[in-house]
């Protein structure tokens, strides 16, 4: 009987301190994701420009060149639109995490409940648009994973528990969508870079360096661009890993299973994104 009472007490007094730490990690993730998405947009534009330059030589007719440019611009605008939607999606998730932290801190005001409802509604409006968006030949929705069943723990804050029981499953799906979008963007970046870099290193880097003639003035810049492109792909993988870690940590948090090691692993993933972005943004070689 004593054991039963102790277990019952534990289930009704689940700790709430982890929500503030998780919210801080969520804010850091969104900042890192913003930096990555900006880099992804630049990479997409650069790759598209390289493809256009090659295609222009194969299209002698001016009207064909103009049509190719218009079509390419349209596809690129769609890609940039997805990145913008994904950035807004992340900012809404950040607002939700901060609201959860406020509820965990003891603020059970009806205003927060109304705010979380509005956030969830806004996320839902973006959800289908992001899922339908195509990155290359595949829709972002193709990269989503299986639904995770969440057993919401019993928390001391009744308002927090009500909120989680209402929306935790929805937020898990939105975090999965973040991960899916990052995976899709990373896969397309690889495709873009394979097109752009096919033969580029040989013709503009290796051959001139091995030759006896003076290196072209653009040689350092071309070499830097190739190295930056490779780092961009790594940052895409890191961003997807961070999104996956955020989803896993959220589920553990809601089920009162989130430990210090889980938070540290999440922070390490986020720091890796920022480190890779910083390495991409190094000054031009002199």
C-alpha positions in Angstrom: 0.0 0.0 0.0 2.8 2.4 0.9 4.5 1.7 -2.5 1.2 2.3 -4.3 0.8 5.7 -2.5 4.3 6.8 -3.3 3.9 5.9 -7.0 0.7 7.7 -7.0 2.3 10.8 -5.5 5.1 10.7 -8.1 2.7 10.6 -11.0 0.7 13.6 -9.7 3.8 15.8 -9.0 5.8 15.4 -12.3 8.4 18.1 -12.4 7.9 21.2 -14.5 11.3 22.8 -14.4 12.4 21.2 -17.7 9.9 23.3 -19.7 12.0 26.5 -19.3 15.2 24.7 -20.3 13.4 23.1 -23.3 12.0 26.5 -24.3 15.5 28.0 -24.2 16.7 25.1 -26.4 13.8 25.7 -28.8 14.7 29.3 -29.1 18.3 28.4 -29.9 17.0 25.9 -32.5 14.9 28.4 -34.3 17.8 30.9 -34.4 20.0 28.2 -35.9 17.3 27.2 -38.4 16.9 30.8 -39.5 20.6 31.0 -40.2 20.5 27.7 -42.1 17.5 28.7 -44.2 19.1 31.9 -45.2 22.2 29.9 -46.3 19.9 27.4 -48.1 18.2 30.2 -50.0 21.6 31.6 -51.1 22.7 28.2 -52.2 19.6 27.6 -54.2 20.0 30.9 -56.0 23.7 30.3 -56.7 23.0 26.8 -58.0 20.2 28.0 -60.2 22.3 30.7 -61.6 25.1 28.2 -62.5 22.5 25.9 -64.2 21.2 28.9 -66.2 24.7 29.9 -67.3 25.3 26.4 -68.7 21.8 26.2 -70.3 22.3 29.6 -72.0 25.1 28.2 -74.1 22.9 25.4 -75.4 19.9 27.7 -76.3 21.0 29.9 -79.2 17.5 31.3 -79.7 16.8 34.4 -77.6 13.1 33.6 -77.0 14.0 30.1 -75.7 16.6 31.6 -73.4 14.0 34.1 -72.1 11.4 31.3 -71.5 14.0 29.2 -69.7 14.8 32.1 -67.4 11.2 32.8 -66.6 10.5 29.1 -65.9 13.5 28.9 -63.7 12.7 32.1 -61.8 9.2 30.7 -61.1 10.6 27.4 -59.6 13.1 29.3 -57.6 10.5 31.6 -56.2 8.5 28.6 -55.1 11.6 27.2 -53.3 12.2 30.5 -51.6 8.6 30.7 -50.6 8.9 27.3 -48.9 11.9 28.6 -46.9 9.9 31.6 -45.8 7.0 29.4 -44.7 9.4 27.1 -42.8 11.0 30.1 -41.1 7.5 31.3 -40.0 6.6 27.8 -38.9 9.7 27.7 -36.7 8.9 31.1 -35.1 5.4 29.8 -34.2 6.9 26.8 -32.6 9.2 29.0 -30.6 6.2 31.0 -29.4 4.5 27.8 -28.3 7.5 26.6 -26.3 7.7 29.9 -24.5 4.0 29.7 -23.7 4.5 26.2 -22.2 7.3 27.6 -20.1 5.1 30.3 -18.8 2.4 27.7 -17.9 5.0 25.6 -16.2 6.2 28.6 -14.2 2.8 28.9 -12.7 1.0 31.4 -15.1 -2.3 29.7 -15.7 -4.0 32.8 -17.1 -6.6 32.3 -19.8 -4.6 34.6 -22.1 -1.9 32.0 -22.5 -4.5 29.4 -23.4 -6.0 31.6 -26.0 -2.5 32.3 -27.4 -1.6 28.7 -27.7 -4.9 28.0 -29.5 -4.1 30.8 -32.0 -0.5 29.4 -32.5 -1.8 25.9 -33.2 -4.3 27.3 -35.7 -1.6 29.2 -37.5 0.7 26.2 -37.6 -2.2 24.2 -39.1 -2.6 26.8 -41.8 1.1 26.5 -42.8 1.2 22.7 -42.3 -0.6 21.7 -45.5 1.2 24.3 -47.6 4.6 23.1 -46.5 3.7 19.4 -47.0 2.5 20.1 -50.5 5.6 22.2 -51.4 7.9 20.4 -53.8 11.6 20.3 -53.4 12.9 18.8 -56.6 10.6 16.0 -57.6 9.3 15.2 -54.2 6.9 16.9 -51.8 8.0 17.7 -48.3 5.2 15.5 -47.0 7.0 12.5 -48.5 9.7 12.9 -45.8 7.4 12.9 -42.8 7.6 10.0 -40.3 5.2 7.9 -38.4 3.0 9.4 -35.7 4.3 9.1 -32.2 1.8 8.2 -29.5 2.3 10.5 -26.5 1.4 9.6 -22.9 1.1 13.0 -21.2 2.4 12.9 -17.7 0.4 14.3 -14.7 1.9 17.7 -13.9 1.4 19.9 -10.8 0.2 22.7 -13.1 -3.3 21.8 -14.2 -3.2 24.5 -16.9 0.0 23.0 -18.3 -1.4 19.5 -18.3 -4.6 20.6 -20.0 -2.6 22.3 -22.7 -0.5 19.3 -23.4 -3.4 16.9 -23.5 -5.0 19.3 -26.1 -2.1 20.0 -28.3 1.0 17.8 -27.6 0.2 15.4 -30.4 -0.3 18.3 -32.9 3.0 19.8 -31.9 4.8 16.5 -32.3 3.5 16.4 -35.9 4.7 20.0 -36.5 8.1 19.1 -35.2 8.2 16.1 -37.5 7.3 18.5 -40.4 10.3 20.6 -39.5 12.5 17.6 -39.7 11.0 16.5 -43.0 11.5 19.9 -44.6 15.1 20.0 -43.5 15.7 16.5 -44.9 14.0 17.5 -48.2 16.0 20.7 -48.5 19.3 18.9 -47.8 18.5 16.3 -50.4 17.8 18.9 -53.0 20.9 20.8 -52.1 22.9 17.7 -52.9 21.3 17.4 -56.3 21.9 21.1 -57.0 25.5 20.9 -56.0 26.1 17.7 -58.0 24.9 19.6 -61.1 26.9 22.7 -60.3 30.1 21.0 -59.2 30.2 18.3 -61.8 33.6 18.8 -63.5 34.0 22.3 -61.9 36.7 21.2 -59.5 38.6 19.5 -62.3 38.4 22.4 -64.8 38.7 25.4 -62.5 40.8 24.1 -59.6 42.8 20.9 -60.3 43.9 21.5 -63.9 45.0 25.1 -63.5 46.9 24.2 -60.3 48.6 21.3 -61.9 49.5 23.3 -65.0 52.5 25.6 -65.6 50.6 28.7 -66.5 49.8 31.4 -64.0 46.7 30.7 -61.9 43.6 32.6 -63.0 42.7 35.5 -60.7 39.4 33.8 -59.8 41.1 30.6 -58.7 40.9 31.3 -54.9 37.3 32.4 -55.2 36.3 29.3 -57.2 38.0 27.1 -54.7 36.3 28.8 -51.8 32.9 28.4 -53.4 33.3 24.7 -53.8 34.4 24.2 -50.2 31.5 26.4 -49.0 29.0 24.3 -51.1 30.2 21.1 -49.3 29.8 22.8 -45.9 26.3 23.8 -46.9 25.3 20.2 -47.3 26.7 19.3 -43.9 24.7 22.2 -42.4 21.5 20.7 -43.9 22.2 17.3 -42.3 22.9 19.1 -39.0 19.7 21.1 -39.2 17.7 18.0 -39.8 19.4 16.2 -36.9 18.6 19.2 -34.6 14.9 19.1 -35.7 14.8 15.4 -35.0 16.4 15.9 -31.6 13.9 18.7 -30.8 11.0 16.4 -31.6 12.4 13.5 -29.5 13.1 15.9 -26.6 9.6 17.3 -26.7 8.0 13.9 -26.5 10.2 13.0 -23.5 9.4 16.3 -21.9 5.7 15.8 -22.2 6.0 12.3 -20.8 8.3 13.5 -18.0 11.3 11.5 -19.3 13.6 14.4 -20.4 17.0 14.3 -18.7 20.0 16.5 -18.6 21.8 14.3 -21.1 18.9 14.7 -23.6 19.0 18.4 -23.4 22.8 18.5 -23.8 22.5 16.3 -26.9 20.0 18.7 -28.3 22.1 21.7 -27.6 25.1 20.0 -29.2 23.1 19.4 -32.4 22.1 23.0 -32.5 25.6 24.2 -31.9 26.8 22.1 -34.8 24.4 23.8 -37.1 25.7 27.2 -36.0 29.3 26.1 -36.3 28.8 24.9 -39.9 27.0 28.0 -40.9 29.9 30.1 -39.4 32.4 28.0 -41.4 30.4 28.7 -44.6 30.5 32.4 -44.0 34.3 32.7 -43.7 35.8 35.8 -45.4 36.9 35.6 -49.0 40.5 34.3 -49.4 43.0 36.9 -50.3 
